[in-house]
Structure formats: C-alpha cells, structure tokens
C-alpha cells in the first residue's frame, strides 16, 4: 500500500522462533537440505516440503507456535483472531517457504513474503474477526450468481454446511479437533469444492508444491474463482512488465520477479482444456485484464529491447513471447469462428511501433538496411538499447543472414520490430504488405563488399562488438560453402552430371563394377519381440552391458542376435576398388517399382570438408562430445521437465561467448554439409528433410536437431521422427568391420560403416547399430581387408553425425509459429486496445 498504511501497519521484521520444539525441528529440516540450497530441484523441494508438513501437522503444539512466531514478526497482537481466519495449511506452507528463503540468505525476499502475509491478514481482520471475511465471500457469490444462476444451488448447500458461528471452512479447519461429525445435522448432499473460500484455494492450489491433477480438478470445481485467479495472475505479470527493461535490478529483486512469473506461467499452462474451452474462462481472462497482459508480454519488440536479467532468462529458457501467444490462441472463445493466418501480418507490424514523436531514420534499400543493423551492433554507452541481434535470448538469431528463408523468418519475428523501436522507418522496404524479395540479396552483396574492403570492422563507423564480427565473418564463410555446393560436384577433379546412375568410368565394366547400384527391397513388418534386442557378431556376454538402461519393446527378448545367423540380414559393404576408381560408391535402396526409399554412400563428403567436420568435433565444448550416447544440439521439446519449460534451443547452446557462438556455426556447417551432399546424390530425400525443417529454431538453414554420436550402440528400436533422418560417419577406427554397422530391419539389410559413410533412413522403421565388444581392443585382432595387415587395433572410435526432425519438435514448432503469426488476430478476438 501507500504512505497512510505505513503509519498504521508497522513493517514486519525477522524474529527468532521462541518455541524450542519448533525451532529444533525447523533447523533440523533446513539443515537436511542445506547442501543443495542453491541447486535444489522442484521434485526434491516438493518431497522435502511434504515431509516437513507431515511433522508440523502431527505435533499438536506446532500450529500455535507458528501463529505466535508470525504474530511477533508481523506486529499482530491478537493472534487468536487472525489464526481463525487464515487456513492452517496456508500458515504451514507460508512458514516453510519463508524459513527456506531466509535460510538461503535471501533476507529481503523473506521480509517481502512476510509483508505480503501481513497485508493479507490485516485486510481480512480489519474491524472484526468475521464480518468482512463473510461479507466478501457473500459478494463473491452474488457476483457469480449474476453470471450463472446455478451458483445459487451451491450457495444454499454451502450455507447449510456452515456452523452457527458463521465460521465457514477456515474456522472449521481450526476447530476440527473438537468437532463431532455424528452430532451434525444431515445434509442434502455431499459438500462440493465450490464452497472452498478463496484464501484456502490460494493456500492449497497456488503453492509451489501443488500438482497438475489436483490443480485441474480444483479449477473445474471452482468456476467462481476464475476471475479472481486471473486478476491475481495479471497483477504478478504486471509487476514484472513494469520492470522488464530495468538493467539495474538487484539479484534478489530479479529473482523474485522471475520466480513469480514462472509460477504463474506454470499454473496457466496447467489450465485444462475442460476449463479454457468454457466461455466463463474466456470472460474471466478478458474482464480481469489477463488476456491483455499476456498479449503485451508477447510483443516481439521485447526480444531485442527488454534486457532486465529476469526478462532475458524468460525469453531464453521459457520463450515467453511464443508461449503466452499459444495460451491466447488456445483460450479464445469456443463460440468464435477464428480467422487463422498462415503468414505474418507484416502490414500491421509496420504500424504497431510508434516513434514517440522522434524523427525516424529512413531505410530505403538493402544497403541502408545493413548499415542500420551494423550501427545497432555498436550502440553508444548512453544508448537505451543493446545490440540488435538477440544472441542472448535467441541463439538461432546468429544465422539470420545464412539464407533467404532465414532472413524472411527473422524479419517479422525480431528484426523488423527491433529496428522500428530504434526509430528506423522501414516502410520503403515493403510492397503490398510484404518485404521486397531483392532486399536480402542487396544485404548480402553489401556485406560481402564491406568484408572485402574492411574484414576487421566491416566499414562500421564505430568499432563493432566481437560477437557481431564473428556472426558476419562466419556468414561469409557459410556463403562460400553454399556457392561450392551449388556447382553440384563432390569428387575432386571429376565432373559428372548425375549421381543417380553409374559414371562414365565404370559403365563399360558391367553391373558388378558400377559405382551406383540399385538394391530392390520389400519393406517388411518386424516382429515386436525383436524391439529391444541387441545385434552383434560378438558373444552375448561381451555386449550385454551395452543394453543396460535402454528402453525395451513390449515383450522384448532382451537378447543379442547375430546379424547373419539369427536375423539373416543382407550385408552391403564398401568396394575399395570402385571407390578408388570412381571416388564414390552409392547404394540406392528402391522398392519393386524403383521408387527411391533410402541411400547409402561411401566417399560422398569431399575430403577437405570431412577433415573440417572432424576438427569441428574436436573443438566441441566440454561435455558435448559424449561417449556411448547421442548428444543432441538444436531445438528440443521437453517431456515434462522444469516449470515453464518449452520448445527452444538446448540450454548448452548459448551464443553469449565467442567460443560457444563459434561452435554454433561449426554445427550449422556440419548439418549443412550433410544435407547438401544428400541433395546432390538423392534429391527426393533431401526434399523431405528440407520440408520438415522449415518450421522451428534453425541450426544453420534448417530447423532440425543435430546429434553427436560417439561410440554409440543401439539395439533394435524405433524413433518418433517427422520424416527422413540423415547420418554421416566422419571417423571410424580401431574396431571390427561389423562393429557400429547400421541395420534396417524393415529392409533386412546391414550396412557396413566406415569413415566417410553417409546414409538416410526412416526413424519409424526398426533400426539400430551392431554392438561392439566390451573386451579391451588389444585383445581383438583385425581381419585382413583390402591392403591391410592384421594386428592389434588402436583405441576404438566411431563418430557419427545424425540430422533429423523429431515429431514432437515438429508439432511444437508448428504450434508456436501459428501463435506468433496470429498475434494481431488474437488482439482483435480479445478486444485488446493499446
């Protein structure tokens, strides 16, 4: 409140717990979690709180001791009055939370929690212990009755269930020990949750320990609280909105705003469809102002201009712009016939950012646009804006100049709104509500020209920041790679028009010597009992540990099968004579009608690019190289996960340091090389990968996930992918020929892998890799191959890169894109005026 309140309400202070038993129990429980105070997980916190609660509830003297402690801290003398009003569970939860915060050395946050409780109690008990409390409850019911006559029935039932003192549920909770249910008069029906008072609802279901199922049930049973709940959420989000640009927030202030926002975000995402599909929920979100607040937080200007610490975290790890837009889209009135856009409303974005009366800087073509971007990457110390490329919140923004498609995606998402907020007039770049197609080519031409003239600073008027320089330099390097692949040649010194048929060198030699061969297959059903089985040429006891911890198929035998003796797999392997003569060997897997299904190629990646991919892997940050597993990079969609988690780049893929930013470009180049080699040798497969990789956060030019696989062995399994997957073995040494071979059970084929192998497959087909032996490599002797001498192997290494689009990523990306494209449709539907 305001100054008058400070005269009446003395501020709270931190008091020691006077009750010996409560003090000992509290310190024992806090000490039990002391080692993890800075890194406790949500599940661990819930478990700890539940155990602490059980001990406090069981002991008969604890409730009074907690009330006495709160009374001392809050300067409240009449503890017997206010303890009747506030629910027992609410007090216990607040006590645990405040003690935990204080123990974590966040004194200011602990006092803030006490201040909120003081305000709540004094508001309730002002005047008399009960009349305002019951009066407010009656007002709530009458408001609900005005909207829904069915509430009258709930009110009548609730009135019958209250005792003569008029205490209601909170009072009964306190008086429960002397309450005799057998002496109570009979009721018309079992009491329902609609009679739960608001404070009890808040204490029970808005606590950090609340669970989704209980939360959903409570919302369904208490529609009378929907407006108050939305109003509460709006207030918390509004507090953060006012501070969204404040770079000078203290750490505890920033943390408090972040925690409050995150808890609201989690609760809103938990609202079940049975609730938000009702018109009552739509009305509550609109009338409370919550819908408008969600829309304001979704402003694309925020990506490049709102730089409070907590805001950066919300954008980077929770994508609040897209997440809140998806809520607005889902919560729209069920009676409404929505108009769904499939493109961004550029014309409205151009009108959405006001210049506040300042003179705008006109941008007329691609050259002046690049000049504006470069100028925004070297802001002065007094500028209210930071750099225009939002590497801190959107790592994929580093790739905004790699392709026409990337640029077209970045333009409405952050670049256009960000430049307009910096007083640039960008209307001349558009025609009929669309960005002119030639603008991107003009920007790239100017960037290359500036790079030739001044590679150190790109002819900028002021020194560019180092990350922007790296983005521009790696963009030019990537463009050179694109030009190289546009020529369509893979084998140095060999010009061939097509990789779909044998070359001129092998055509006269007969079908067995062809460098391109077709393998006709019939796609077969795979028995479900094979899912989860390992495949290996080694004895079972040498490889069984490799299968531990892997998910098994229903009824899986959990056995190790021999690829030839048990599964009768056809073996396709490299022919070194063909590779030596033609430079490449390709197997085209086709069906009986000669339709291309998949490919396997040896020697397809140019030697210098293969060596560069190996260097990229060696330069990966610590923890990303992996061993015996797949390490994903790119976009991801969580399955459960932390509160407020969402579809975004992996947490270790940041672009805030030069090393990590350089690593992002390395991985983008790896993914691009694999996809472009596939384009040249098997265009239909590339076309499928490209189509699936258009929506989402892009790692390079495609929104796909790149997996680093090191010594990775997998039993027979299926993946939930949206389309084709691509793989490239960039290094294999020190293991038997069959080890790490790839098999496709639907084709009944095993492909022998070697360095510089590239292949495609459908993840929903049962597949896997041949498992290696666990014996030390020095005990295994290499079988003589073409030009080889038998002997002990070097340490085994098998490094593969895998590019794919998981189905859940595709679904999330499509949902986020639709929500962002329809932002201004949401504004109309929710009648939001700004």
TIBALUM-13393 format. One record per residue (C-alpha): x, z, y; residue in three letters. Coordinates in steps of 0.2 Angstrom, whole numbers, plus 5000, padded with zeros to 4 digits. Layout:
N
XZYALA ...
***
This chain:
834
500050005000UNK 500450025018UNK 501150155031UNK 499550265030UNK 499750285012UNK 501450345013UNK 500850495024UNK 499550535010UNK 500550494995UNK 502250564993UNK 503450444984UNK 503750484966UNK 505450554960UNK 506350574944UNK 506150744936UNK 506950824921UNK 505750854906UNK 505351034906UNK 504651044888UNK 506051074876UNK 505250994861UNK 504850834871UNK 506550824879UNK 507450844862UNK 506350704854UNK 506550584869UNK 508450604869UNK 508550584850UNK 507450424851UNK 508350344866UNK 510050384858UNK 509450294842UNK 509350134852UNK 510750174864UNK 512050054856UNK 510849904859UNK 510149944876UNK 510749784883UNK 510349664869UNK 508849734860UNK 507649604853UNK 505749604856UNK 505449644837UNK 506649784837UNK 505949864853UNK 504149854846UNK 504749934830UNK 505650074840UNK 504150104851UNK 502950114836UNK 504050244828UNK 504150344844UNK 502250334847UNK 501950404830UNK 502950554833UNK 502150584850UNK 500450574844UNK 500650684829UNK 501350834839UNK 499850924847UNK 500850984862UNK 501650824867UNK 500150744877UNK 500050894888UNK 501950894890UNK 501950714895UNK 500550744908UNK 501550884915UNK 503050784917UNK 502050634925UNK 501250764937UNK 502850834943UNK 503650654945UNK 502150594954UNK 501750744965UNK 500050764957UNK 499450944956UNK 497850934947UNK 498450874931UNK 496850924921UNK 495850804932UNK 496850644930UNK 497350664912UNK 495450654908UNK 495350484917UNK 496950394910UNK 496850354892UNK 498050444880UNK 498850294873UNK 499150224890UNK 500050384895UNK 501150374880UNK 501650194882UNK 502050214900UNK 503050374896UNK 504150274883UNK 504350124894UNK 504850224909UNK 506050334899UNK 506850174891UNK 507050094908UNK 507850244916UNK 509050264900UNK 509550084903UNK 510250134920UNK 508850044930UNK 508350184941UNK 507550084954UNK 506449994941UNK 505950164933UNK 505450234950UNK 504450074953UNK 503450104937UNK 503150274942UNK 502550214959UNK 501350094951UNK 500650234940UNK 500450354955UNK 499450224964UNK 498350194949UNK 497950374946UNK 497650414965UNK 496450264967UNK 495450324952UNK 495350514956UNK 495150504974UNK 493650604979UNK 493050674962UNK 493650654945UNK 492250544939UNK 491150464951UNK 492250324957UNK 492850294940UNK 491050274933UNK 490450184949UNK 491750054947UNK 491350024929UNK 489450004934UNK 489949874947UNK 490949784934UNK 489449774923UNK 488249724936UNK 489449584941UNK 489449524923UNK 487549544922UNK 487349424937UNK 488349294927UNK 487749324910UNK 486049424905UNK 486749454888UNK 487849584896UNK 486349694899UNK 486249724880UNK 488049784879UNK 487749894894UNK 486249984886UNK 487250004870UNK 488650074880UNK 487550194889UNK 486850274873UNK 488650294866UNK 489250404881UNK 489150594880UNK 488150704893UNK 489650724904UNK 489750544908UNK 491550534902UNK 491550374893UNK 492850314881UNK 494350384891UNK 493550554891UNK 493150544873UNK 494950504869UNK 495550664877UNK 494150774870UNK 494250694852UNK 494950844843UNK 493350944847UNK 492150804844UNK 490950814828UNK 490350644824UNK 489050714812UNK 488150804826UNK 488050644836UNK 486350564838UNK 486050404829UNK 486550244837UNK 485650074837UNK 487149984831UNK 489050004829UNK 489850014846UNK 490749854851UNK 492349824861UNK 491449764876UNK 491249944881UNK 493049974882UNK 493550024900UNK 494749914910UNK 496150044910UNK 496050064891UNK 496049874889UNK 497649864900UNK 498550004891UNK 498149934874UNK 498249754876UNK 499349714891UNK 500849824884UNK 502449734879UNK 502049794861UNK 500349704860UNK 500249574846UNK 499449404847UNK 498049434834UNK 497449594842UNK 497649514859UNK 496549364854UNK 495249474847UNK 495149584862UNK 494849434874UNK 493449364863UNK 492549534863UNK 492849574881UNK 492249424892UNK 491849544906UNK 493649574909UNK 494149394910UNK 494049384929UNK 495049554932UNK 496349494919UNK 496549334928UNK 496649424945UNK 498049534938UNK 499049384932UNK 498849304948UNK 499549454958UNK 501049464947UNK 501449274948UNK 501149284967UNK 502449414969UNK 503649304961UNK 503149154970UNK 503449244987UNK 505249274981UNK 505649104972UNK 506949044985UNK 507749214988UNK 509549204983UNK 509949374989UNK 508849474977UNK 509749624969UNK 509949604950UNK 508649744946UNK 507349654958UNK 507649484950UNK 507549564933UNK 505849654937UNK 505149484944UNK 505749394928UNK 505049524916UNK 503349524925UNK 503249334925UNK 503749324907UNK 502549454901UNK 501149364910UNK 501749194903UNK 501749264885UNK 499949334887UNK 499249174895UNK 500049064880UNK 499149184868UNK 497449154875UNK 496549074860UNK 495548914861UNK 493949004857UNK 494149094874UNK 494848954885UNK 493548824879UNK 492148934886UNK 491548894904UNK 491649084908UNK 493549074906UNK 493748924917UNK 492649004930UNK 493749164929UNK 495349064931UNK 494648974946UNK 493749114955UNK 495249234953UNK 496449104961UNK 497449104945UNK 497248914942UNK 497948884960UNK 499448994957UNK 499848904941UNK 499748744950UNK 500848804964UNK 502148864952UNK 502148684944UNK 502748604960UNK 504148484955UNK 504948524971UNK 505448694963UNK 506648614951UNK 507848564965UNK 507448684978UNK 506948854971UNK 508548944967UNK 508249134966UNK 509149194950UNK 507549234941UNK 506749064945UNK 508248974938UNK 508049064922UNK 506249024921UNK 506548844924UNK 508048834912UNK 507348934897UNK 505448934900UNK 505148764909UNK 503848854919UNK 503348694928UNK 502848594912UNK 502248754903UNK 501048804917UNK 500348624918UNK 499948624900UNK 498948784902UNK 497948704916UNK 497648554906UNK 497048654891UNK 495948764901UNK 495048634910UNK 493148644909UNK 492348594892UNK 490948514901UNK 492148394911UNK 492548224906UNK 494348224910UNK 495248074918UNK 496948064909UNK 498347974916UNK 499747894906UNK 500947874921UNK 501547974935UNK 500447964951UNK 501947914962UNK 500747874977UNK 500148054978UNK 501848124976UNK 502448024991UNK 501048105001UNK 501248284994UNK 502848345003UNK 502648375022UNK 504148355034UNK 503548505044UNK 503748405060UNK 505548365057UNK 506248195059UNK 506348105042UNK 507948005037UNK 507347835031UNK 507947765014UNK 507647585013UNK 508647524998UNK 509647574983UNK 511247584993UNK 510547705006UNK 509747804991UNK 511447834983UNK 512147885000UNK 510748015001UNK 511048084984UNK 512948094987UNK 512548185004UNK 511448304995UNK 512848344982UNK 513948414996UNK 512748525006UNK 513548625020UNK 513748815019UNK 512248845031UNK 511048725021UNK 509448805014UNK 509648684999UNK 510848674985UNK 511448514976UNK 510048394972UNK 510548364953UNK 509748514945UNK 511048544932UNK 510748724932UNK 508948714926UNK 508848544918UNK 510448494909UNK 509748324905UNK 509748284923UNK 511648244921UNK 511048074913UNK 509848014926UNK 510947864930UNK 511347804912UNK 509847684911UNK 508347614920UNK 507247714909UNK 508147874913UNK 508047844931UNK 506247804930UNK 505947964921UNK 506948074933UNK 506147994949UNK 504448074949UNK 505048224939UNK 506348294951UNK 507248164961UNK 505848104972UNK 505148274976UNK 506848344979UNK 507348214992UNK 505748225001UNK 505948415003UNK 507648375011UNK 506748265024UNK 507048095017UNK 505747955019UNK 505747865003UNK 504147755006UNK 505147595009UNK 505747604991UNK 504047584984UNK 502747444982UNK 500947464977UNK 501247644972UNK 502747604961UNK 504647614963UNK 505347444965UNK 506247384949UNK 507847324959UNK 508147494966UNK 509047564950UNK 510247404949UNK 510647424968UNK 511147614965UNK 512247564950UNK 513047424960UNK 513447544974UNK 514047674963UNK 515247554954UNK 515847494971UNK 516147664978UNK 517047714962UNK 518247564963UNK 518647604982UNK 518747794980UNK 518747864962UNK 519248034969UNK 517748064980UNK 516647904979UNK 516747874998UNK 515748035002UNK 515848095020UNK 516148275013UNK 517048324998UNK 515948314983UNK 515748464971UNK 516648444955UNK 515148434943UNK 514448284954UNK 516048194952UNK 516048224934UNK 514248154932UNK 514747994942UNK 516347964933UNK 515547984916UNK 514147874921UNK 515347734925UNK 516247764908UNK 514547754899UNK 514047594908UNK 515647514902UNK 515147564884UNK 513447484887UNK 514247324893UNK 515347324877UNK 513947334865UNK 512947204875UNK 514147074868UNK 513547114850UNK 515247124842UNK 515847264830UNK 517347194821UNK 518847164832UNK 519446984833UNK 517946924823UNK 516446834831UNK 514846824821UNK 513146784827UNK 512246894814UNK 512447044803UNK 510947014793UNK 511746884782UNK 513546854775UNK 514946794786UNK 515746634785UNK 517246704776UNK 516346764761UNK 514946634760UNK 515946524748UNK 516446664737UNK 514746694728UNK 513446834730UNK 514546974722UNK 515846954736UNK 514546944751UNK 514847074765UNK 512947084767UNK 511947114752UNK 510147154749UNK 509647294737UNK 507747274732UNK 506947444728UNK 505247504724UNK 504847664733UNK 504347794720UNK 503447964720UNK 504648104717UNK 504048254706UNK 503848404717UNK 504848514704UNK 506448424710UNK 506248484728UNK 507548624730UNK 508648564716UNK 510448534719UNK 511348374714UNK 513148374709UNK 514448304697UNK 515248474696UNK 514648614683UNK 513148714689UNK 514248874690UNK 515348794703UNK 514048744715UNK 512548864713UNK 513048974728UNK 512848824739UNK 511048834736UNK 510849014741UNK 509649034756UNK 508948864756UNK 507048844755UNK 506448784738UNK 505048664734UNK 503448734726UNK 503848764708UNK 505648714711UNK 506848724696UNK 508248794706UNK 509448694695UNK 510848574698UNK 510548404692UNK 511948264688UNK 511548114698UNK 511847994684UNK 511548094668UNK 509948184674UNK 509248084688UNK 509847904683UNK 510247864701UNK 510947694705UNK 512647704714UNK 513147604729UNK 514947614735UNK 516147534746UNK 517147374740UNK 518847394749UNK 519247204746UNK 517647154755UNK 517947274769UNK 519747224770UNK 519247034771UNK 517647044782UNK 517947204792UNK 516247274787UNK 515147294772UNK 513247314773UNK 511847354761UNK 510147314766UNK 508847414757UNK 507247304756UNK 505547304747UNK 504947174735UNK 504347074750UNK 506047084758UNK 505447194772UNK 506947304778UNK 506747484774UNK 508547554777UNK 510347514779UNK 512047574773UNK 513547504781UNK 515447534779UNK 516647504793UNK 515247464806UNK 515947584820UNK 517347504829UNK 519047594826UNK 519347654843UNK 517647714845UNK 517747804829UNK 519347894834UNK 518447944851UNK 517048014841UNK 518248114831UNK 519048184847UNK 517348224854UNK 517048334839UNK 518748414840UNK 518348454858UNK 516648534855UNK 516448714862UNK 516748854850UNK 515348894839UNK 514648714839UNK 515748634826UNK 514948734812UNK 515448744794UNK 514248704779UNK 512748684790UNK 511948574803UNK 512148624821UNK 510848544832UNK 511048484850UNK 509748414862UNK 507948454863UNK 507048584852UNK 505348664850UNK 505348844844UNK 504448904829UNK 503849074836UNK 505449134845UNK 505649244860UNK 504249274873UNK 503849124883UNK 505049014873UNK 504648824875UNK 505148644871UNK 506848624880UNK 508748594878UNK 509548714866UNK 510248874875UNK 512048824872UNK 511848654880UNK 512148704898UNK 512848594912UNK 513448734924UNK 515348724919UNK 516448574919UNK 516848594900UNK 515048604895UNK 514548464906UNK 515948354899UNK 515348404881UNK 513548344885UNK 514248174890UNK 515348174874UNK 513748204863UNK 512748074873UNK 514147944869UNK 514147984851UNK 512247964850UNK 512347804859UNK 513647734848UNK 512747764833UNK 511047694840UNK 511947534847UNK 512847494830UNK 511147514822UNK 510447394835UNK 511647264831UNK 511547274812UNK 509747324809UNK 508647294825UNK 506947344817UNK 507647514813UNK 508447544830UNK 506747494837UNK 505947634828UNK 507247764834UNK 507147704852UNK 505247704852UNK 505147884846UNK 506547934858UNK 505647884874UNK 504748054877UNK 505648214880UNK 507348284887UNK 508648144884UNK 510348174876UNK 511048014884UNK 509747874884UNK 508647934870UNK 507648104868UNK 508248134851UNK 509248284843UNK 511048254838UNK 511648364823UNK 513448404819UNK 513648424801UNK 515248494794UNK 515548514775UNK 513648514774UNK 512748504757UNK 510948494755UNK 509848504739UNK 508348384737UNK 507248414752UNK 506048334765UNK 506148334784UNK 504748334796UNK 505348194807UNK 504348074818UNK 505247924812UNK 506947854806UNK 508447954806UNK 510247884808UNK 511847964801UNK 513747924804UNK 515147994793UNK 516548004805UNK 517848094794UNK 517948124775UNK 519448184767UNK 520048294753UNK 518648294741UNK 518048194726UNK 517248024729UNK 515548084724UNK 515548244735UNK 514448234750UNK 513748064744UNK 511948034751UNK 510548004739UNK 508747944742UNK 507648004728UNK 506247884734UNK 507447734731UNK 508347814716UNK 510047774725UNK 511547874728UNK 512747804742UNK 514547854741UNK 515047914758UNK 516747884766UNK 517547884783UNK 516547764795UNK 514947754785UNK 513347734794UNK 511547734787UNK 509747764790UNK 508347844781UNK 506647914782UNK 506648104783UNK 504948124774UNK 505748044759UNK 506548174747UNK 508448164750UNK 510048264750UNK 511848264748UNK 512948284732UNK 513548464732UNK 515448494732UNK 516348614720UNK 516748794726UNK 518448784717UNK 519948784728UNK 520348604732UNK 522148614725UNK 521348634708UNK 520448464709UNK 521348304706UNK 520848144715UNK 520348004703UNK 521447844707UNK 520547724718UNK 521047564726UNK 522847584731UNK 522847764729UNK 524047884719UNK 523248034710UNK 523748204717UNK 523148364725UNK 521948344739UNK 522148404757UNK 520848534763UNK 519148454761UNK 518248394777UNK 516648304779UNK 516048274797UNK 514348184799UNK 513348154815UNK 511448144812UNK 510248074825UNK 508348104823UNK 506748154831UNK 505848304823UNK 504048284823UNK 503648444832UNK 504848394846UNK 503848234847UNK 502248324849UNK 502848444862UNK 503648314872UNK 502048214872UNK 501048364877UNK 502248414891UNK 502348234898UNK 500448214898UNK 500348384908UNK 501548334921UNK 500848154923UNK 499148234926UNK 499648364938UNK 498648294953UNK 497148264941UNK 497248454937UNK 497148484956UNK 495548384958UNK 494748464942UNK 495148644948UNK 494648604966UNK 496348674972UNK 496648654991UNK 498348674998UNK 
***
